[in-house]
């Protein structure tokens, strides 16, 4: 076990430094064998989802500890893509400019099954592009953001087990240390210790096809590579060499025949497979990183059991085609953060925390289905190849192309909030408002009432919801109530109806809490 390392200490005024007081929502655990409730939330795993969740919780003054089993961030540089919805989330928290400085914009097209079709005109977002960014960089930026807000990160600390009771969760580390918190969230990846210890089923399909993926330099002219790609690409969809610049290529090749799948692939493995398929290894050398992935597809049966929740790859896995995995996990965290904070602060309506699963699990089911479909379209069998040719033709129809790209980029999501206009339950795009841009008003992670009537009030919820009166906003509604994640929770102009929906999403008004 590596020694524990603190990436950062909470600032002096952080609530983690304060003791509990009588009547405070954060009560101490009873029993001689339990440590005091030192944290509100312990997060296992400091990847993108874990770091984003920590930041979201800290926006609401929740005491957070993130445990990461690795002593240092990953050293390899793997490029990942942030899709439109994830870029919108970054804008909502004031992170977008920082992220853009480290990434490379690419056109939003060719996502579905790598069918090379450009994005349709007029996608409903000012961030209608793909941002390629090194994975260690996005993890660092999100972790840095969480730490700046007061989150505590400990590296070299692996969760070995836990026990939960009516007041909290006792977490045991691999070195035997025991920690105590009100909630535990597993953001610890596909082989999640938290999920396994929780006993939550992870049904689905095992991997049938293994693929090697890496980034490396090549020793032949680009023209030679392009010629081979044109020759082989039509019959083998799991083979490509794509330039990143500076002589570095992304290399993907089937792993059939390569040794132990539990071991890290080597450069010789890549050379062997390239020669077997292309007749040449293209002189590949100087790898940045090498990996192997399968097409296993699994979904956790439950996202929450008592005081323990699952986020990201701990809750769902699927092939990386379409580049949705990291985005799905970050969006899970964004959905959960404000709800878990409300629960801890004693403001949450009774069923609010349960909406994390009811909203996000269907989204994951849809992602698993579309990746299954995309993987079938990679097959070299006559049937799937015929379907791929037909779909390529159909994507020339704007509505078809738009439907698929909105699905992959997650801007088509509509949560079921009941009957109402089509906008209800959907995310609000970053529209212009009198004060600038909408997303600039969401940096604090609070709800927002956009009031064009200047007659409504959210005063009873002023500690959770901001009210923008005289909202000369570009929207086809008199008033809109937004949740902290930017989804439309209510549309209308009646104060009584608004109060009911404020209570539904943000709990009792201040007057009732005071009593």
PyMOL commands that set and color helices and strands:
alter all, ss='L'
color gray80, all
select helices_A, chain A and resi 15-17+48-58+84-92+96-100+112-114+135-148+193-198+222-232+267-278+312-314+325-344+355-376+382-394+398-408+438-441+459-461+495-506+510-514
alter helices_A, ss='H'
color red, helices_A
select strands_A, chain A and resi 5-8+39-44+64-68+79-82+104-107+129-134+152-155+159-164+169-173+178-186+202-205+210-217+240-245+248-254+285-294+297-300+304-305+308-310+316-317+432-433+436-437+447-451+465-469+479-482+488-491
alter strands_A, ss='S'
color yellow, strands_A
deselect
rebuild
show_as cartoon
